Amino acid sequence: MDEIAQDLIERYHQNALNPEEKREFQRRINTDDDFAKEVQWHELALEAIRLEGEKELRRRLTIKGIELDVKNPNRSAAFPWQWVLLLIVVLALGLWFIYPENTTKEPISPAVPNEKSLPAPPSSPKPVDPAPSPPQAQTEPASVDGKKLFAAYFEPYRDASLEPSVRGSVEEISHQEHFQQLYWEGEYAQALLVYDSLETFAQRNDNLLFLKANCLLNTGNVVEATGILEKIILNSRSRFTTQAPWYLALCRLQREEWEPAERLLQQIAKERNSPRRADADRLLSENKPK
């Protein structure tokens, strides 16, 4: 990563880009995959620094409170609230230092081509069909019930790496840790509520988006989950990229879209390194159209 690119990333997170630098940042994030990944990693590093800072501050304040209790056991019961207020002020200053204008930073969106510059496609004469055949009424075999297949095969994704390394009350852990803890405990509807309180950059993290898609599937929001899974596969930046096609195929089945679901399942079954190869092969073999 060259120095100019690194400087652009740092100034972007400080919301200090001028109009010319914003255009250059926009160009790079749309054309340079390495640059886009570096932006995401920079965001994750800032979040890690913030979380570690909060934990260290809590630890120091706890030690200081114990020392004061020993020195002055007759302090009024209201005194600890002064430390709570101090904690809030210091955390606010720390967040301002890391994200000085995070709430006003405009997100960078992919460039959209100017539709006016595209020529209109030429119109072609419609062929005359004296005896048109009736349109096909369905896109999937009548013997396949996609909703039943979805119910039979869907289980929210779990593996040992998702088990929270930090456990505690809501006051002791970050929103992201709380979201992951609720997901691990199977509280998917509650996890979705907590997800909405995450930092903006965390909500764009493909790993967390994969977990959100599973929460949405468990709570019945298949349409939104479909869009998320399609983007994860397209970006190919998540460690769950190889799992996402299986869940996207289940989305297609639940929406009674058998043909695209079948294509996805066949592709998964052919991938030797796919962790869902056996599942896809079993689903296809057990539900062949009759």
KOLFI-217875 format. One record per residue (C-alpha): x, y, z. Coordinates in nm, 3 decimals. Example, Ala and Ser with C-alpha at 12.3 -4.5 7.8 and 13.67 -1.06 7.14 Angstrom:
# residues 2
1.230_-0.450_0.780
1.367_-0.106_0.714
# end
This chain:
# residues 290
0.000_0.000_0.000
0.161_0.330_-0.110
0.190_0.633_0.120
-0.072_0.832_-0.073
-0.329_0.555_-0.031
-0.247_0.518_0.341
-0.283_0.894_0.390
-0.620_0.890_0.209
-0.748_0.614_0.437
-0.636_0.792_0.754
-0.782_1.126_0.643
-1.107_0.952_0.543
-1.151_0.811_0.895
-1.078_1.158_1.034
-1.338_1.308_0.794
-1.068_1.544_0.668
-1.081_1.477_0.292
-1.118_1.776_0.061
-1.338_1.745_-0.253
-1.045_1.641_-0.476
-0.930_1.378_-0.223
-1.286_1.247_-0.192
-1.297_1.190_-0.568
-0.963_1.008_-0.556
-1.084_0.798_-0.260
-1.404_0.716_-0.451
-1.204_0.612_-0.758
-0.972_0.385_-0.563
-1.238_0.211_-0.356
-1.433_0.130_-0.676
-1.134_0.006_-0.877
-0.881_-0.129_-0.626
-0.983_-0.435_-0.420
-0.670_-0.412_-0.205
-0.751_-0.052_-0.121
-1.110_-0.143_-0.026
-0.984_-0.424_0.199
-0.733_-0.190_0.362
-1.015_0.055_0.443
-1.211_-0.224_0.612
-0.910_-0.349_0.809
-0.837_0.006_0.923
-1.192_0.033_1.056
-1.158_-0.298_1.241
-0.828_-0.187_1.396
-0.985_0.136_1.524
-1.271_-0.063_1.677
-1.025_-0.300_1.847
-0.832_-0.005_1.992
-1.156_0.147_2.121
-1.269_-0.178_2.286
-0.931_-0.240_2.451
-0.926_0.120_2.575
-1.268_0.079_2.736
-1.164_-0.244_2.911
-0.840_-0.093_3.043
-1.024_0.217_3.168
-1.282_0.003_3.350
-1.002_-0.197_3.512
-0.816_0.112_3.631
-1.128_0.279_3.767
-1.220_-0.038_3.954
-0.874_-0.053_4.115
-0.890_0.317_4.203
-1.233_0.275_4.361
-1.108_-0.013_4.577
-0.811_0.196_4.693
-1.040_0.485_4.790
-1.275_0.251_4.975
-0.981_0.124_5.182
-0.858_0.475_5.258
-1.203_0.615_5.338
-1.456_0.343_5.432
-1.712_0.605_5.545
-1.755_0.765_5.203
-2.117_0.845_5.114
-2.304_0.587_4.906
-2.346_0.841_4.629
-1.972_0.882_4.567
-1.932_0.586_4.325
-2.169_0.763_4.086
-1.904_1.034_4.045
-1.671_0.767_3.906
-1.945_0.651_3.672
-1.983_1.007_3.545
-1.605_1.035_3.504
-1.606_0.707_3.309
-1.873_0.839_3.070
-1.684_1.166_3.013
-1.351_0.992_2.949
-1.510_0.738_2.712
-1.678_1.020_2.520
-1.346_1.202_2.485
-1.177_0.880_2.374
-1.440_0.815_2.107
-1.412_1.175_1.988
-1.036_1.133_1.955
-1.068_0.811_1.752
-1.372_0.919_1.547
-1.367_1.304_1.559
-1.658_1.342_1.317
-1.775_0.987_1.260
-2.142_1.076_1.279
-2.117_1.324_0.994
-1.892_1.124_0.762
-2.057_1.050_0.432
-2.027_0.683_0.329
-1.849_0.611_0.005
-2.084_0.445_-0.242
-1.991_0.277_-0.569
-2.000_0.504_-0.871
-2.317_0.477_-1.080
-2.279_0.517_-1.455
-2.461_0.806_-1.615
-2.771_0.660_-1.769
-2.802_0.955_-2.012
-2.475_0.854_-2.179
-2.604_0.509_-2.265
-2.771_0.481_-2.608
-3.121_0.338_-2.615
-3.126_-0.017_-2.748
-3.268_-0.044_-3.099
-3.618_-0.177_-3.120
-3.658_-0.504_-3.303
-3.970_-0.617_-3.486
-4.177_-0.871_-3.297
-4.215_-1.200_-3.481
-4.565_-1.303_-3.561
-4.659_-1.631_-3.400
-4.988_-1.761_-3.540
-5.017_-2.023_-3.272
-4.834_-1.908_-2.955
-4.773_-2.173_-2.698
-4.920_-2.114_-2.351
-4.673_-1.963_-2.098
-4.520_-2.195_-1.845
-4.712_-2.154_-1.522
-4.429_-2.240_-1.281
-4.049_-2.235_-1.265
-4.008_-2.538_-1.042
-4.130_-2.895_-1.064
-4.472_-2.953_-0.916
-4.335_-3.230_-0.695
-4.094_-2.995_-0.511
-4.220_-2.793_-0.213
-3.949_-2.532_-0.154
-4.086_-2.409_0.178
-4.090_-2.761_0.322
-3.736_-2.824_0.198
-3.620_-2.500_0.360
-3.779_-2.598_0.691
-3.620_-2.943_0.672
-3.267_-2.834_0.585
-3.219_-2.489_0.742
-3.025_-2.458_1.065
-2.849_-2.135_1.171
-2.476_-2.165_1.116
-2.263_-2.260_1.418
-1.902_-2.356_1.475
-1.663_-2.343_1.770
-1.505_-2.017_1.653
-1.833_-1.833_1.716
-1.841_-1.912_2.088
-1.790_-1.579_2.269
-1.447_-1.535_2.428
-1.591_-1.268_2.658
-1.908_-1.317_2.860
-2.076_-1.079_3.096
-2.365_-0.842_3.152
-2.471_-0.589_2.891
-2.288_-0.315_3.082
-1.957_-0.504_3.076
-1.931_-0.596_2.706
-1.947_-0.407_2.376
-2.250_-0.409_2.144
-2.062_-0.633_1.900
-1.976_-0.883_2.174
-2.337_-0.870_2.294
-2.463_-0.943_1.940
-2.231_-1.243_1.905
-2.326_-1.371_2.250
-2.698_-1.355_2.169
-2.636_-1.532_1.836
-2.446_-1.811_2.011
-2.728_-1.850_2.264
-2.989_-1.878_1.987
-3.161_-1.547_2.070
-3.182_-1.449_1.704
-3.462_-1.189_1.722
-3.290_-1.013_2.013
-2.957_-1.031_1.829
-3.109_-0.841_1.535
-3.214_-0.559_1.769
-2.863_-0.532_1.908
-2.716_-0.542_1.556
-2.892_-0.215_1.477
-2.694_-0.046_1.758
-2.352_-0.143_1.618
-2.114_0.111_1.470
-2.175_0.179_1.100
-1.850_0.014_0.989
-1.927_-0.295_1.200
-2.267_-0.327_1.031
-2.085_-0.338_0.695
-1.852_-0.619_0.808
-1.926_-0.925_0.592
-1.859_-1.170_0.878
-2.120_-1.002_1.099
-2.355_-0.966_0.801
-2.341_-1.343_0.751
-2.458_-1.395_1.110
-2.728_-1.132_1.058
-2.851_-1.319_0.747
-2.886_-1.635_0.955
-3.083_-1.441_1.217
-3.312_-1.308_0.943
-3.369_-1.657_0.801
-3.454_-1.788_1.147
-3.707_-1.507_1.200
-3.865_-1.540_0.854
-3.717_-1.240_0.670
-3.592_-1.435_0.369
-3.595_-1.143_0.123
-3.345_-0.930_0.319
-3.131_-1.234_0.395
-3.114_-1.313_0.022
-2.973_-0.970_-0.061
-2.712_-0.991_0.216
-2.592_-1.336_0.110
-2.565_-1.229_-0.256
-2.339_-0.937_-0.155
-2.122_-1.159_0.068
-2.063_-1.399_-0.221
-1.992_-1.110_-0.460
-1.746_-0.939_-0.221
-1.568_-1.267_-0.134
-1.411_-1.105_0.175
-1.585_-1.303_0.450
-1.447_-1.616_0.613
-1.798_-1.754_0.559
-1.790_-1.706_0.181
-1.788_-2.083_0.122
-2.092_-2.125_0.350
-2.299_-1.843_0.196
-2.403_-2.025_-0.130
-2.572_-2.303_0.072
-2.785_-2.054_0.263
-2.859_-1.858_-0.055
-2.981_-2.182_-0.219
-3.213_-2.238_0.080
-3.343_-1.882_0.033
-3.426_-1.965_-0.329
-3.608_-2.279_-0.221
-3.811_-2.098_0.044
-3.914_-1.843_-0.222
-4.018_-2.127_-0.456
-3.741_-2.042_-0.704
-3.643_-2.399_-0.784
-3.434_-2.345_-1.100
-3.182_-2.094_-0.952
-3.177_-2.301_-0.631
-3.098_-2.615_-0.829
-2.817_-2.442_-1.017
-2.662_-2.327_-0.690
-2.692_-2.671_-0.533
-2.536_-2.839_-0.837
-2.248_-2.593_-0.825
-2.194_-2.661_-0.453
-2.207_-3.037_-0.509
-1.932_-3.010_-0.773
-1.698_-2.805_-0.552
-1.457_-3.050_-0.390
-1.358_-2.803_-0.118
-1.709_-2.686_-0.037
-1.803_-2.757_0.326
-2.165_-2.803_0.210
-2.094_-3.040_-0.076
-2.250_-3.344_0.098
-2.558_-3.144_0.206
-2.619_-3.017_-0.148
-2.572_-3.362_-0.299
-2.813_-3.517_-0.049
-3.080_-3.250_-0.106
-3.059_-3.294_-0.482
-3.063_-3.672_-0.473
-3.355_-3.695_-0.229
-3.569_-3.440_-0.417
-3.527_-3.520_-0.783
-3.827_-3.404_-0.988
-4.058_-3.689_-1.075
# end
